[in-house]
Amino acid sequence: MILCHIVAASKNRVIGKGNDLPWHIPEDFQYFKDKTRGHPVIMGRLTYESINKKPLPDRVNIIVSRSLKEAPGFLVFPTIEEAVEAAANLTSEDSDEVFIIGGGEIYKQSMEMVDRIYYTDIDMQVEDGEVFYPEIPDSFQLVKESPCEGFTFQVYQKTDFKK
């Protein structure tokens, strides 16, 4: 299993404002859908609420929450470790990536666990953001970059990653 973050963040690492994204970039939404379709996705309770409590189609949807016990169409676990273990059991040789899709606290708790980061670098500053993506540790290196107008798709890989 390859554990991944997928995230879009502003230049100052803002990923959320008012329990929503502070931008609307259709190409990034499509990138997210293309990368995560067919793979388990793990999210925190606030991310679950931000997607209107509806499962993302064509994915196994997993919530990490100590307070939420069940949600129709979702698997719910009290810890990130239990959620990752459950997701690992759902992967196959053809579909071995598991995606952590937010929010800020879940990204922070799982940073040392992930092998790869799909990072959309949004070319803007968000001064009144409320949720931030953690600093990418030195243990990751940029392995792919695709510039677009107003944003750049980047892929970081853990330097000691072995598949």
N, CA, C and O atoms as a DFTB+ gen file, in Angstrom:
652 C
 N C O
     1  1       0.838      -1.184       0.000
     2  2       0.000       0.000       0.000
     3  2       0.880       1.244       0.000
     4  3       1.900       1.305       0.686
     5  1       0.463       2.230      -0.783
     6  2       1.131       3.528      -0.806
     7  2       0.164       4.524      -0.172
     8  3      -0.923       4.762      -0.699
     9  1       0.555       5.099       0.945
    10  2      -0.293       6.064       1.632
    11  2       0.057       7.462       1.129
    12  3       1.223       7.857       1.127
    13  1      -0.958       8.200       0.704
    14  2      -0.750       9.502       0.067
    15  2      -1.607      10.590       0.708
    16  3      -2.713      10.337       1.185
    17  1      -1.070      11.795       0.705
    18  2      -1.888      12.985       0.928
    19  2      -2.232      13.527      -0.458
    20  3      -1.418      13.440      -1.377
    21  1      -3.411      14.077      -0.611
    22  2      -3.738      14.866      -1.781
    23  2      -4.346      16.147      -1.248
    24  3      -5.302      16.123      -0.473
    25  1      -3.773      17.281      -1.678
    26  2      -4.133      18.556      -1.078
    27  2      -3.864      19.692      -2.053
    28  3      -2.961      19.608      -2.886
    29  1      -4.648      20.746      -1.945
    30  2      -4.386      22.005      -2.637
    31  2      -4.191      23.055      -1.557
    32  3      -4.980      23.141      -0.616
    33  1      -3.135      23.855      -1.693
    34  2      -2.823      24.845      -0.662
    35  2      -2.310      26.129      -1.304
    36  3      -1.674      26.110      -2.357
    37  1      -2.603      27.233      -0.644
    38  2      -2.109      28.539      -1.099
    39  2      -0.617      28.654      -0.788
    40  3      -0.034      27.772      -0.157
    41  1      -0.017      29.738      -1.234
    42  2       1.413      29.974      -0.979
    43  2       1.725      29.984       0.516
    44  3       2.819      29.588       0.919
    45  1       0.781      30.428       1.339
    46  2       0.993      30.418       2.787
    47  2       0.336      29.197       3.443
    48  3       0.011      29.226       4.630
    49  1       0.143      28.118       2.659
    50  2      -0.294      26.796       3.101
    51  2      -1.744      26.737       3.605
    52  3      -2.115      25.781       4.286
    53  1      -2.558      27.733       3.283
    54  2      -3.977      27.689       3.665
    55  2      -4.670      26.635       2.810
    56  3      -4.491      26.585       1.593
    57  1      -5.469      25.790       3.474
    58  2      -6.259      24.791       2.755
    59  2      -7.758      24.947       3.014
    60  3      -8.572      24.312       2.344
    61  1      -8.126      25.785       3.978
    62  2      -9.539      25.932       4.283
    63  2      -9.899      27.265       4.894
    64  3      -9.114      27.902       5.597
    65  1     -11.130      27.659       4.592
    66  2     -11.688      28.904       5.131
    67  2     -13.203      28.710       5.196
    68  3     -13.844      28.456       4.176
    69  1     -13.770      28.832       6.395
    70  2     -15.225      28.655       6.536
    71  2     -15.676      27.256       6.152
    72  3     -16.748      27.092       5.569
    73  1     -14.866      26.231       6.474
    74  2     -15.148      24.831       6.157
    75  2     -15.365      24.611       4.655
    76  3     -16.192      23.798       4.243
    77  1     -14.594      25.362       3.843
    78  2     -14.652      25.245       2.395
    79  2     -13.285      25.610       1.829
    80  3     -12.405      26.064       2.559
    81  1     -13.114      25.410       0.527
    82  2     -11.885      25.833      -0.135
    83  2     -11.976      27.325      -0.454
    84  3     -13.047      27.804      -0.827
    85  1     -10.875      28.067      -0.314
    86  2     -10.912      29.505      -0.606
    87  2     -10.757      29.826      -2.093
    88  3     -10.494      30.979      -2.436
    89  1     -10.910      28.854      -2.980
    90  2     -10.776      29.061      -4.427
    91  2     -11.660      28.051      -5.139
    92  3     -12.156      27.099      -4.536
    93  1     -11.845      28.276      -6.428
    94  2     -12.584      27.337      -7.272
    95  2     -11.755      27.120      -8.530
    96  3     -11.712      27.976      -9.414
    97  1     -11.095      25.959      -8.603
    98  2     -10.230      25.645      -9.740
    99  2     -10.694      24.309     -10.326
   100  3     -10.338      23.249      -9.811
   101  1     -11.485      24.357     -11.397
   102  2     -12.030      23.123     -11.970
   103  2     -10.961      22.082     -12.320
   104  3     -11.191      20.884     -12.155
   105  1      -9.806      22.523     -12.797
   106  2      -8.742      21.570     -13.158
   107  2      -8.242      20.810     -11.927
   108  3      -7.890      19.635     -12.020
   109  1      -8.214      21.481     -10.783
   110  2      -7.781      20.810      -9.564
   111  2      -8.844      19.813      -9.087
   112  3      -8.505      18.726      -8.619
   113  1     -10.115      20.173      -9.201
   114  2     -11.190      19.231      -8.855
   115  2     -11.086      17.984      -9.727
   116  3     -11.235      16.867      -9.231
   117  1     -10.831      18.167     -11.026
   118  2     -10.713      17.032     -11.938
   119  2      -9.495      16.182     -11.592
   120  3      -9.567      14.954     -11.619
   121  1      -8.384      16.827     -11.268
   122  2      -7.162      16.130     -10.861
   123  2      -7.440      15.269      -9.627
   124  3      -7.052      14.102      -9.573
   125  1      -8.117      15.859      -8.641
   126  2      -8.491      15.138      -7.422
   127  2      -9.341      13.908      -7.769
   128  3      -9.068      12.807      -7.290
   129  1     -10.364      14.099      -8.596
   130  2     -11.238      12.992      -8.971
   131  2     -10.463      11.901      -9.695
   132  3     -10.620      10.718      -9.395
   133  1      -9.619      12.301     -10.657
   134  2      -8.860      11.322     -11.440
   135  2      -7.890      10.528     -10.571
   136  3      -7.741       9.321     -10.758
   137  1      -7.236      11.186      -9.634
   138  2      -6.249      10.508      -8.783
   139  2      -6.921       9.580      -7.770
   140  3      -6.431       8.477      -7.529
   141  1      -8.032      10.012      -7.177
   142  2      -8.625       9.254      -6.062
   143  2      -9.667       8.228      -6.495
   144  3      -9.961       7.306      -5.734
   145  1     -10.228       8.357      -7.684
   146  2     -11.279       7.430      -8.135
   147  2     -10.760       5.993      -8.084
   148  3      -9.681       5.696      -8.597
   149  1     -11.534       5.111      -7.464
   150  2     -11.177       3.705      -7.373
   151  2     -10.279       3.372      -6.188
   152  3      -9.886       2.219      -6.011
   153  1      -9.955       4.371      -5.380
   154  2      -9.071       4.174      -4.227
   155  2      -9.801       4.549      -2.940
   156  3     -10.707       5.382      -2.968
   157  1      -9.422       3.949      -1.818
   158  2      -9.976       4.399      -0.534
   159  2      -9.527       5.836      -0.233
   160  3      -8.391       6.216      -0.515
   161  1     -10.438       6.621       0.344
   162  2     -10.107       7.975       0.787
   163  2     -10.416       8.085       2.276
   164  3     -11.439       7.597       2.756
   165  1      -9.506       8.736       2.991
   166  2      -9.639       8.920       4.439
   167  2      -9.770      10.406       4.718
   168  3      -9.015      11.218       4.183
   169  1     -10.735      10.757       5.560
   170  2     -10.974      12.167       5.888
   171  2     -11.351      12.312       7.348
   172  3     -11.783      11.359       7.995
   173  1     -11.179      13.522       7.851
   174  2     -11.643      13.844       9.186
   175  2     -13.109      14.236       9.167
   176  3     -13.717      14.371       8.106
   177  1     -13.665      14.417      10.353
   178  2     -15.095      14.739      10.466
   179  2     -15.458      16.055       9.784
   180  3     -16.502      16.142       9.137
   181  1     -14.618      17.078       9.916
   182  2     -14.940      18.365       9.298
   183  2     -14.917      18.284       7.771
   184  3     -15.722      18.934       7.105
   185  1     -14.007      17.499       7.221
   186  2     -13.995      17.296       5.769
   187  2     -15.263      16.560       5.347
   188  3     -15.877      16.899       4.335
   189  1     -15.650      15.559       6.120
   190  2     -16.904      14.846       5.873
   191  2     -18.074      15.836       5.842
   192  3     -18.921      15.763       4.952
   193  1     -18.124      16.748       6.795
   194  2     -19.192      17.749       6.817
   195  2     -19.095      18.689       5.620
   196  3     -20.119      19.113       5.084
   197  1     -17.868      19.021       5.194
   198  2     -17.704      19.958       4.081
   199  2     -18.136      19.362       2.743
   200  3     -18.420      20.102       1.802
   201  1     -18.188      18.025       2.650
   202  2     -18.683      17.398       1.413
   203  2     -20.166      17.026       1.561
   204  3     -20.675      16.138       0.877
   205  1     -20.829      17.724       2.463
   206  2     -22.269      17.568       2.695
   207  2     -22.667      16.169       3.148
   208  3     -23.776      15.706       2.879
   209  1     -21.742      15.504       3.841
   210  2     -22.004      14.179       4.425
   211  2     -22.424      13.154       3.385
   212  3     -23.141      12.203       3.695
   213  1     -21.967      13.354       2.124
   214  2     -22.278      12.415       1.049
   215  2     -20.983      11.738       0.604
   216  3     -19.982      12.416       0.374
   217  1     -20.992      10.407       0.480
   218  2     -19.778       9.723       0.055
   219  2     -19.342      10.152      -1.350
   220  3     -20.174      10.382      -2.229
   221  1     -18.029      10.254      -1.543
   222  2     -17.509      10.534      -2.876
   223  2     -17.697       9.275      -3.714
   224  3     -17.336       8.185      -3.271
   225  1     -18.255       9.404      -4.917
   226  2     -18.547       8.219      -5.720
   227  2     -17.282       7.469      -6.158
   228  3     -16.208       8.054      -6.298
   229  1     -17.443       6.182      -6.364
   230  2     -16.383       5.300      -6.870
   231  2     -15.162       5.233      -5.954
   232  3     -14.042       5.036      -6.425
   233  1     -15.375       5.396      -4.659
   234  2     -14.302       5.303      -3.676
   235  2     -14.887       4.710      -2.397
   236  3     -16.072       4.886      -2.112
   237  1     -14.057       4.008      -1.629
   238  2     -14.448       3.653      -0.268
   239  2     -14.134       4.877       0.580
   240  3     -12.989       5.328       0.616
   241  1     -15.132       5.416       1.259
   242  2     -15.000       6.631       2.046
   243  2     -14.854       6.280       3.519
   244  3     -15.689       5.575       4.085
   245  1     -13.780       6.780       4.138
   246  2     -13.466       6.463       5.528
   247  2     -13.341       7.759       6.313
   248  3     -12.675       8.696       5.874
   249  1     -13.983       7.810       7.470
   250  2     -13.920       8.986       8.347
   251  2     -13.143       8.628       9.604
   252  3     -13.311       7.547      10.169
   253  1     -12.288       9.555      10.034
   254  2     -11.614       9.440      11.328
   255  2     -12.314      10.413      12.267
   256  3     -12.299      11.624      12.049
   257  1     -12.929       9.868      13.316
   258  2     -13.631      10.724      14.274
   259  2     -13.815       9.988      15.588
   260  3     -14.206       8.821      15.610
   261  1     -13.534      10.670      16.671
   262  2     -13.798      10.088      17.990
   263  2     -15.251      10.290      18.395
   264  3     -15.771       9.525      19.207
   265  1     -15.923      11.307      17.847
   266  2     -17.296      11.599      18.258
   267  2     -18.345      10.958      17.345
   268  3     -19.412      10.566      17.819
   269  1     -18.065      10.849      16.073
   270  2     -19.009      10.260      15.125
   271  2     -18.878       8.738      15.169
   272  3     -17.777       8.204      15.035
   273  1     -19.975       8.055      15.352
   274  2     -19.925       6.592      15.474
   275  2     -20.303       5.894      14.176
   276  3     -19.794       4.810      13.891
   277  1     -21.178       6.487      13.392
   278  2     -21.563       5.904      12.109
   279  2     -22.064       6.992      11.181
   280  3     -22.528       8.046      11.617
   281  1     -21.957       6.711       9.881
   282  2     -22.427       7.626       8.847
   283  2     -22.764       6.781       7.623
   284  3     -21.918       6.013       7.165
   285  1     -23.977       6.902       7.080
   286  2     -24.382       6.074       5.941
   287  2     -23.422       6.254       4.755
   288  3     -23.137       7.374       4.332
   289  1     -22.931       5.115       4.230
   290  2     -22.035       5.142       3.078
   291  2     -20.568       5.331       3.428
   292  3     -19.723       5.405       2.537
   293  1     -20.257       5.410       4.721
   294  2     -18.884       5.633       5.183
   295  2     -18.498       4.560       6.189
   296  3     -19.350       4.008       6.885
   297  1     -17.202       4.273       6.256
   298  2     -16.643       3.513       7.364
   299  2     -16.117       4.546       8.350
   300  3     -15.549       5.555       7.930
   301  1     -16.290       4.322       9.646
   302  2     -15.871       5.292      10.659
   303  2     -14.930       4.611      11.649
   304  3     -15.216       3.523      12.150
   305  1     -13.797       5.271      11.923
   306  2     -12.813       4.755      12.877
   307  2     -12.373       5.880      13.800
   308  3     -12.319       7.037      13.382
   309  1     -12.058       5.557      15.054
   310  2     -11.686       6.603      16.016
   311  2     -10.260       7.136      15.857
   312  3      -9.956       8.215      16.365
   313  1      -9.378       6.405      15.163
   314  2      -7.995       6.866      15.021
   315  2      -7.536       6.757      13.572
   316  3      -8.063       5.959      12.797
   317  1      -6.558       7.563      13.225
   318  2      -5.982       7.520      11.880
   319  2      -5.332       6.163      11.629
   320  3      -5.389       5.647      10.513
   321  1      -4.717       5.585      12.651
   322  2      -4.058       4.283      12.490
   323  2      -5.062       3.197      12.109
   324  3      -4.798       2.384      11.223
   325  1      -6.207       3.185      12.777
   326  2      -7.239       2.184      12.465
   327  2      -7.815       2.411      11.070
   328  3      -8.102       1.455      10.349
   329  1      -7.983       3.662      10.697
   330  2      -8.502       3.976       9.361
   331  2      -7.528       3.520       8.278
   332  3      -7.944       2.957       7.265
   333  1      -6.234       3.760       8.487
   334  2      -5.223       3.353       7.513
   335  2      -5.162       1.827       7.412
   336  3      -5.041       1.282       6.314
   337  1      -5.245       1.147       8.538
   338  2      -5.227      -0.321       8.530
   339  2      -6.418      -0.874       7.750
   340  3      -6.267      -1.807       6.961
   341  1      -7.587      -0.304       7.966
   342  2      -8.783      -0.748       7.232
   343  2      -8.626      -0.476       5.740
   344  3      -8.978      -1.318       4.914
   345  1      -8.100       0.695       5.394
   346  2      -7.905       1.041       3.982
   347  2      -6.888       0.105       3.326
   348  3      -7.065      -0.293       2.175
   349  1      -5.842      -0.243       4.042
   350  2      -4.816      -1.147       3.506
   351  2      -5.421      -2.493       3.130
   352  3      -5.009      -3.116       2.152
   353  1      -6.390      -2.933       3.904
   354  2      -7.055      -4.205       3.615
   355  2      -7.955      -4.128       2.384
   356  3      -8.409      -5.156       1.881
   357  1      -8.210      -2.928       1.906
   358  2      -9.069      -2.739       0.730
   359  2      -8.279      -2.536      -0.554
   360  3      -8.867      -2.424      -1.629
   361  1      -6.963      -2.486      -0.458
   362  2      -6.154      -2.233      -1.645
   363  2      -5.832      -3.540      -2.349
   364  3      -5.946      -4.626      -1.781
   365  1      -5.434      -3.401      -3.587
   366  2      -5.051      -4.559      -4.388
   367  2      -3.774      -4.234      -5.140
   368  3      -3.260      -3.119      -5.047
   369  1      -3.271      -5.185      -5.869
   370  2      -2.059      -4.980      -6.676
   371  2      -2.280      -3.872      -7.701
   372  3      -1.373      -3.084      -7.966
   373  1      -3.485      -3.806      -8.283
   374  2      -3.791      -2.815      -9.319
   375  2      -4.137      -1.452      -8.737
   376  3      -3.966      -0.430      -9.402
   377  1      -4.615      -1.432      -7.521
   378  2      -5.077      -0.192      -6.909
   379  2      -4.526      -0.119      -5.487
   380  3      -5.231      -0.398      -4.517
   381  1      -3.240       0.264      -5.383
   382  2      -2.588       0.169      -4.083
   383  2      -2.410       1.504      -3.364
   384  3      -1.793       1.548      -2.300
   385  1      -2.940       2.595      -3.926
   386  2      -2.838       3.881      -3.244
   387  2      -4.055       4.109      -2.349
   388  3      -5.183       3.766      -2.701
   389  1      -3.795       4.693      -1.194
   390  2      -4.834       5.152      -0.273
   391  2      -4.603       6.643      -0.103
   392  3      -3.470       7.077       0.106
   393  1      -5.669       7.432      -0.190
   394  2      -5.543       8.882      -0.153
   395  2      -6.135       9.476       1.120
   396  3      -7.283       9.203       1.471
   397  1      -5.348      10.279       1.796
   398  2      -5.842      11.102       2.896
   399  2      -6.204      12.439       2.275
   400  3      -5.365      13.089       1.650
   401  1      -7.474      12.857       2.449
   402  2      -7.980      14.027       1.735
   403  2      -8.278      15.217       2.652
   404  3      -8.853      16.206       2.197
   405  1      -7.905      15.144       3.912
   406  2      -8.097      16.283       4.803
   407  2      -8.869      15.902       6.037
   408  3      -9.372      14.786       6.167
   409  1      -8.949      16.823       6.913
   410  2      -8.456      18.181       6.879
   411  2      -7.112      18.347       7.580
   412  3      -6.318      17.414       7.705
   413  1      -6.899      19.567       8.026
   414  2      -5.613      19.958       8.563
   415  2      -5.087      19.075       9.672
   416  3      -3.907      18.726       9.677
   417  1      -5.928      18.713      10.599
   418  2      -5.489      17.889      11.735
   419  2      -5.142      16.465      11.280
   420  3      -4.179      15.874      11.769
   421  1      -5.918      15.924      10.356
   422  2      -5.651      14.577       9.830
   423  2      -4.338      14.584       9.039
   424  3      -3.544      13.650       9.149
   425  1      -4.111      15.625       8.252
   426  2      -2.833      15.733       7.537
   427  2      -1.667      15.769       8.534
   428  3      -0.656      15.089       8.355
   429  1      -1.830      16.563       9.565
   430  2      -0.761      16.705      10.567
   431  2      -0.485      15.368      11.265
   432  3       0.670      14.973      11.426
   433  1      -1.549      14.680      11.676
   434  2      -1.397      13.398      12.388
   435  2      -0.761      12.316      11.523
   436  3      -0.112      11.406      12.040
   437  1      -0.943      12.411      10.211
   438  2      -0.495      11.333       9.328
   439  2       0.764      11.664       8.526
   440  3       1.220      10.831       7.743
   441  1       1.331      12.846       8.699
   442  2       2.467      13.265       7.863
   443  2       3.622      12.268       7.903
   444  3       4.222      11.982       6.867
   445  1       3.940      11.743       9.067
   446  2       5.062      10.806       9.172
   447  2       4.730       9.432       8.583
   448  3       5.629       8.627       8.341
   449  1       3.444       9.164       8.355
   450  2       3.013       7.862       7.846
   451  2       3.014       7.796       6.320
   452  3       3.143       6.713       5.751
   453  1       2.871       8.955       5.646
   454  2       2.645       8.950       4.197
   455  2       3.930       8.745       3.409
   456  3       5.028       9.079       3.853
   457  1       3.745       8.177       2.213
   458  2       4.844       7.905       1.288
   459  2       4.918       8.942       0.177
   460  3       5.992       9.210      -0.361
   461  1       3.771       9.524      -0.163
   462  2       3.681      10.412      -1.324
   463  2       2.704      11.549      -1.011
   464  3       1.732      11.373      -0.276
   465  1       2.989      12.711      -1.585
   466  2       2.099      13.867      -1.439
   467  2       1.786      14.415      -2.822
   468  3       2.683      14.816      -3.564
   469  1       0.498      14.427      -3.160
   470  2       0.026      15.101      -4.367
   471  2      -0.393      16.501      -3.921
   472  3      -1.404      16.669      -3.239
   473  1       0.385      17.486      -4.309
   474  2       0.247      18.839      -3.774
   475  2      -0.041      19.813      -4.913
   476  3       0.763      19.954      -5.834
   477  1      -1.178      20.478      -4.847
   478  2      -1.469      21.539      -5.808
   479  2      -1.109      22.854      -5.138
   480  3      -1.741      23.275      -4.169
   481  1      -0.079      23.492      -5.679
   482  2       0.422      24.764      -5.149
   483  2      -0.351      25.889      -5.830
   484  3      -0.117      26.204      -6.996
   485  1      -1.278      26.489      -5.081
   486  2      -2.129      27.557      -5.611
   487  2      -1.368      28.879      -5.514
   488  3      -0.875      29.242      -4.446
   489  1      -1.277      29.587      -6.625
   490  2      -0.490      30.814      -6.701
   491  2      -1.269      32.009      -6.141
   492  3      -1.635      32.931      -6.870
   493  1      -1.511      31.965      -4.824
   494  2      -2.185      33.076      -4.142
   495  2      -1.903      32.998      -2.652
   496  3      -1.546      31.941      -2.130
   497  1      -2.064      34.107      -1.981
   498  2      -1.987      34.172      -0.522
   499  2      -3.422      34.276      -0.008
   500  3      -4.231      35.013      -0.571
   501  1      -3.734      33.553       1.042
   502  2      -5.056      33.648       1.674
   503  2      -4.811      34.152       3.085
   504  3      -4.356      33.406       3.952
   505  1      -5.114      35.419       3.309
   506  2      -4.778      36.062       4.587
   507  2      -5.678      35.647       5.737
   508  3      -5.242      35.665       6.888
   509  1      -6.923      35.272       5.459
   510  2      -7.850      34.956       6.546
   511  2      -8.221      33.464       6.571
   512  3      -9.328      33.094       6.963
   513  1      -7.280      32.624       6.147
   514  2      -7.520      31.190       6.177
   515  2      -7.560      30.670       7.604
   516  3      -6.989      31.274       8.512
   517  1      -8.234      29.556       7.793
   518  2      -8.407      28.976       9.130
   519  2      -7.728      27.624       9.291
   520  3      -7.396      27.222      10.406
   521  1      -7.518      26.916       8.172
   522  2      -6.931      25.584       8.221
   523  2      -5.695      25.586       7.318
   524  3      -5.722      26.104       6.202
   525  1      -4.608      24.991       7.832
   526  2      -3.336      25.028       7.121
   527  2      -2.804      23.619       6.900
   528  3      -3.049      22.709       7.692
   529  1      -2.067      23.462       5.796
   530  2      -1.355      22.214       5.547
   531  2      -0.002      22.310       6.239
   532  3       0.636      23.362       6.186
   533  1       0.454      21.236       6.891
   534  2       1.748      21.312       7.584
   535  2       2.905      21.510       6.590
   536  3       2.763      21.255       5.394
   537  1       4.020      21.959       7.101
   538  2       5.233      22.053       6.286
   539  2       5.571      20.655       5.773
   540  3       5.435      19.671       6.500
   541  1       6.006      20.573       4.531
   542  2       6.445      19.281       3.996
   543  2       7.843      19.016       4.547
   544  3       8.751      19.820       4.340
   545  1       8.023      17.896       5.246
   546  2       9.322      17.611       5.869
   547  2      10.441      17.416       4.839
   548  3      10.187      17.125       3.670
   549  1      11.661      17.581       5.293
   550  2      12.842      17.371       4.445
   551  2      12.968      15.935       3.974
   552  3      13.725      15.653       3.046
   553  1      12.235      15.021       4.603
   554  2      12.295      13.618       4.211
   555  2      11.561      13.353       2.897
   556  3      11.513      12.211       2.439
   557  1      10.987      14.396       2.281
   558  2      10.313      14.287       0.992
   559  2      11.089      15.079      -0.051
   560  3      11.708      16.101       0.246
   561  1      11.035      14.572      -1.294
   562  2      11.636      15.337      -2.382
   563  2      10.619      15.492      -3.498
   564  3       9.783      14.617      -3.723
   565  1      10.703      16.614      -4.189
   566  2       9.831      16.887      -5.323
   567  2      10.272      15.994      -6.480
   568  3      11.426      16.052      -6.905
   569  1       9.352      15.163      -6.995
   570  2       9.711      14.244      -8.077
   571  2       9.001      14.560      -9.387
   572  3       9.387      14.048     -10.439
   573  1       7.963      15.402      -9.335
   574  2       7.242      15.764     -10.550
   575  2       6.594      17.120     -10.344
   576  3       6.106      17.433      -9.258
   577  1       6.596      17.918     -11.399
   578  2       5.996      19.247     -11.323
   579  2       5.366      19.571     -12.672
   580  3       6.003      19.422     -13.715
   581  1       4.107      20.016     -12.646
   582  2       3.382      20.370     -13.866
   583  2       2.751      21.749     -13.676
   584  3       1.666      21.862     -13.106
   585  1       3.437      22.809     -14.157
   586  2       2.902      24.165     -14.006
   587  2       1.670      24.404     -14.890
   588  3       1.609      23.951     -16.033
   589  1       0.713      25.110     -14.344
   590  2      -0.485      25.544     -15.054
   591  2      -0.679      27.019     -14.728
   592  3       0.030      27.565     -13.882
   593  1      -1.614      27.655     -15.378
   594  2      -1.857      29.065     -15.092
   595  2      -2.549      29.216     -13.735
   596  3      -3.689      28.784     -13.564
   597  1      -1.854      29.830     -12.774
   598  2      -2.414      30.086     -11.452
   599  2      -2.153      29.001     -10.413
   600  3      -2.473      29.185      -9.239
   601  1      -1.580      27.880     -10.824
   602  2      -1.300      26.793      -9.872
   603  2      -0.294      25.832     -10.502
   604  3      -0.039      25.872     -11.705
   605  1       0.269      24.970      -9.660
   606  2       1.217      23.956     -10.123
   607  2       0.910      22.634      -9.434
   608  3       0.810      22.574      -8.209
   609  1       0.762      21.575     -10.227
   610  2       0.630      20.239      -9.662
   611  2       2.035      19.746      -9.320
   612  3       2.943      19.804     -10.149
   613  1       2.201      19.261      -8.087
   614  2       3.494      18.746      -7.649
   615  2       3.284      17.376      -7.004
   616  3       2.247      17.103      -6.400
   617  1       4.298      16.528      -7.151
   618  2       4.282      15.234      -6.477
   619  2       5.572      15.121      -5.683
   620  3       6.669      15.259      -6.224
   621  1       5.420      14.869      -4.391
   622  2       6.554      14.652      -3.491
   623  2       6.572      13.186      -3.090
   624  3       5.530      12.566      -2.880
   625  1       7.767      12.653      -2.990
   626  2       7.949      11.262      -2.591
   627  2       8.883      11.220      -1.395
   628  3       9.865      11.959      -1.339
   629  1       8.576      10.359      -0.444
   630  2       9.481      10.169       0.690
   631  2      10.807       9.634       0.139
   632  3      10.812       8.712      -0.677
   633  1      11.925      10.206       0.581
   634  2      13.216       9.859       0.000
   635  2      13.602       8.398       0.225
   636  3      14.337       7.825      -0.580
   637  1      13.117       7.789       1.307
   638  2      13.442       6.374       1.549
   639  2      12.332       5.426       1.105
   640  3      12.284       4.271       1.529
   641  1      11.438       5.927       0.245
   642  2      10.296       5.123      -0.233
   643  2      10.795       3.973      -1.091
   644  3      11.607       4.162      -1.997
   645  1      10.304       2.792      -0.796
   646  2      10.608       1.604      -1.589
   647  2       9.309       0.882      -1.880
   648  3       8.599       0.486      -0.956
   649  1       8.998       0.710      -3.122
   650  2       7.750       0.039      -3.532
   651  2       8.021      -1.415      -3.725
   652  3       7.114      -2.172      -4.070
